[in-house]
């Protein structure tokens, strides 16, 4: 099993910044690519950013240029730096781990709330 625990959420003013962290523990050798998803009230969960084991990244168009995903494989930690935050970024942010080659299960964190307002 793998456990994912997010931290770093909270309230921030429009235009502000936050850094989310996701600490992985357990059988972390089962983890492949990692992702940040978010879900706003009344909306479907959406993929925000992804990063491969080797560090290749992809972003949703709505956050490109404002958010940066990174991972520290030695510390088993995933990060999301969010700059120039907008009200539409308000959501619960979830850490997600894809299975590494040879494994099948994926994993979710419990989520952390990010609220952006004036």
Buried (B, 14 or more C-beta within 10 A) or exposed (E): EBEBBBBBBEEBEEEEEBBBBBBBEEBBEBBBBBBBBBBBEEEEBEEBBBBEBEEEBBBBEEBEEBBBBBBEBEEBBBBBBBBEBEEEBBBBBBBBBBBBEEBEEBBBBEBBEBBBEE
